[in-house]
Amino acid sequence: MTQPDGIVDKKSNPFVKESWKGQSFSFTEDRAKQLLEHDLFGKTEAYIKDKSNFKSRNHSNFVVYPAFLAIRRRHAIMKDGVLTPTSKWESEFGYLENSDEPEAERQIAPAKTAPARKKTLKTPKTPKKTGKLKSKQTPPVFSYHELVEQLRIFKAESVIRRYQQNDLAGQSPHEILTNFAFGSSIYRAFRHESPTQRYKKWRWYDEADEIIGKLNIICGQKEFDQLAYGLAESLVEDWGEKKDDGRSTYMNMGIAMKIVNLILKHLAFSNHSRNPELKNWLHVPWDQYTLLPLKKIWTGKPPISRAPRQGFVNNLDLYKELHSLITDIANEAGVSRIIYEFWAWDRTH
């Protein structure tokens, strides 16, 4: 009997089903897009197999099967208990992502992917509203006054309500900290640093209830800022200075602040928050979606590129300059800073 090709043993490929072993399908671009659409990188076997975590008309075919096929065709592996992209993924499907990885990390990808990456930078036509999740789109850049006007007219209420109902409902503080803040883009950037293990070593990893307790009694912006910076500093310290191969870690205060700001945002908008002022004190998590609209406005160094990466905000001074800029813009628009993040994310997804 002919043996099935690819990786189909249960130990290496936990998503295998007997009926799938005899198939000979390749890992296509459509399957790669399904994997990205459902944000499967950085997720555990149990998470991917749990239907309640996804809104898909066919969980087995559009969620579990892409994970199975990615491992079978060596585009992904299970590492530290989570689905992790390989160099084969980078070389064949890296162009599907506007990568958030630091520049040094991206140099491992073969040069042949460069033209395709450039192609994705063009602003696509606005898709028809079908209710389906669309591929990520690159947002346009704006002048100062254009951005202020965009924020003034942005209807944030429905976006926030959908976010609370679809993403946060039923999530405990610990689930918010462990499942929502450490997303796939951050995971990919640290895939050579055992990120899942290091994140679990953070002193606050099992103390999400204490974080929300602190947030519920905070009385002002200064106190909130002290908590946010303190959380980020502890994450950098507990993460460690070296990667698995002995080189210096990519973790720094800029990236740590993104992770912390996502945690604080999710907790502030969850039903665990008892402090209505929190939403006015939140900081913006900096990534390609929140950085790119500022490209024409930002006059600091370094300049914002057409595809800003995860490592752009790599120190606290740069972070504070961007924080000051978006504070001024939000104040002029008459909205809180975090509304800018909702606007930047919603218009590109």
Long-range contacts (C-beta under 8 A, 24 or more apart in sequence): 6-72, 6-73, 6-74, 7-71, 7-72, 7-74, 8-72, 12-71, 12-77, 12-78, 13-68, 13-71, 13-72, 13-78, 14-45, 14-78, 15-45, 15-48, 15-49, 15-64, 15-65, 15-67, 15-68, 15-71, 16-68, 16-72, 17-68, 20-65, 20-68, 25-69, 26-73, 27-69, 27-70, 27-72, 27-73, 27-75, 29-93, 29-96, 31-65, 31-66, 31-69, 31-70, 32-66, 32-70, 32-75, 32-89, 32-92, 32-93, 32-96, 33-96, 33-135, 34-62, 34-63, 34-66, 35-66, 35-67, 35-70, 35-76, 36-96, 36-97, 37-133, 37-135, 38-62, 38-63, 38-66, 39-183, 39-184, 40-66, 40-67, 40-83, 40-184, 41-76, 41-82, 41-83, 41-84, 41-85, 41-184, 41-187, 41-188, 42-82, 42-83, 42-84, 42-182, 42-183, 42-184, 42-186, 42-187, 42-188, 42-195, 42-196, 43-82, 43-83, 43-184, 44-81, 44-82, 44-83, 45-78, 45-81, 47-179, 48-83, 55-166, 79-191, 80-194, 80-195, 80-196, 80-197, 81-196, 82-187, 82-196, 84-187, 84-191, 85-188, 85-191, 95-119, 95-120, 96-120, 96-135, 97-136, 98-136, 98-138, 98-288, 98-307, 99-185, 99-188, 99-307, 99-309, 99-310, 100-185, 100-186, 100-188, 100-189, 100-287, 100-288, 100-309, 100-310, 101-185, 101-188, 101-189, 101-309, 101-310, 101-311, 102-189, 102-250, 102-309, 102-310, 102-311, 103-309, 103-311, 104-250, 105-189, 105-192, 105-250, 106-309, 117-307, 121-306, 121-307, 133-349, 134-349, 136-348, 136-349, 137-348, 137-349, 138-292, 138-307, 138-348, 139-289, 139-292, 139-293, 139-344, 139-347, 139-348, 140-293, 141-292, 141-293, 141-294, 141-295, 141-296, 142-293, 142-294, 142-296, 142-297, 143-296, 143-297, 144-297, 144-329, 147-293, 147-294, 147-297, 147-329, 147-333, 148-329, 148-332, 148-333, 149-333, 150-343, 151-329, 151-330, 151-333, 151-335, 151-339, 151-340, 151-343, 152-333, 152-334, 152-335, 154-335, 154-339, 154-342, 154-343, 156-335, 156-339, 156-342, 156-343, 159-342, 159-346, 160-269, 160-342, 163-269, 163-342, 164-269, 164-270, 164-271, 167-266, 168-266, 168-269, 168-270, 168-271, 169-271, 171-266, 171-270, 172-208, 173-208, 173-209, 173-211, 173-212, 173-267, 173-270, 173-272, 174-206, 174-208, 174-209, 176-208, 176-263, 176-266, 176-267, 176-270, 177-204, 177-205, 177-208, 177-211, 177-263, 177-267, 178-205, 178-208, 180-262, 180-263, 180-266, 181-259, 181-260, 181-262, 181-263, 181-266, 182-259, 183-262, 185-287, 185-310, 186-255, 186-258, 186-259, 186-310, 189-250, 189-255, 189-310, 189-311, 190-249, 190-250, 190-251, 192-243, 192-244, 192-245, 193-239, 193-240, 193-243, 193-244, 193-249, 193-250, 193-251, 194-244, 198-238, 198-239, 198-240, 198-251, 199-239, 201-238, 201-239, 201-240, 202-234, 202-235, 202-238, 202-239, 203-234, 203-238, 204-231, 204-234, 204-235, 208-263, 208-267, 211-263, 211-264, 211-267, 212-267, 212-270, 212-272, 212-273, 215-264, 215-267, 215-268, 215-273, 215-275, 215-278, 216-273, 216-274, 216-275, 217-275, 218-275, 218-278, 218-281, 220-281, 221-280, 221-281, 224-278, 224-281, 225-281, 225-283, 228-257, 228-260, 228-261, 228-264, 228-283, 229-257, 229-316, 231-260, 231-263, 231-264, 232-256, 232-257, 232-259, 232-260, 235-259, 235-260, 250-311, 252-311, 252-314, 252-315, 253-315, 253-316, 253-319, 254-286, 254-311, 254-312, 254-313, 254-314, 254-315, 254-316, 254-318, 254-319, 255-310, 255-311, 255-313, 255-314, 257-283, 257-285, 257-286, 257-313, 257-316, 257-319, 258-285, 258-286, 258-287, 258-310, 258-313, 261-285, 265-338, 265-341, 279-336, 279-338, 280-336, 282-336, 282-337, 282-338, 283-323, 283-337, 283-338, 284-322, 284-323, 284-326, 284-337, 284-338, 284-340, 284-341, 285-341, 286-312, 286-313, 286-319, 286-322, 289-344, 289-345, 289-348, 290-326, 290-340, 290-341, 290-344, 290-345, 291-322, 293-344, 294-322, 294-325, 294-326, 297-325, 297-329, 298-322, 298-325
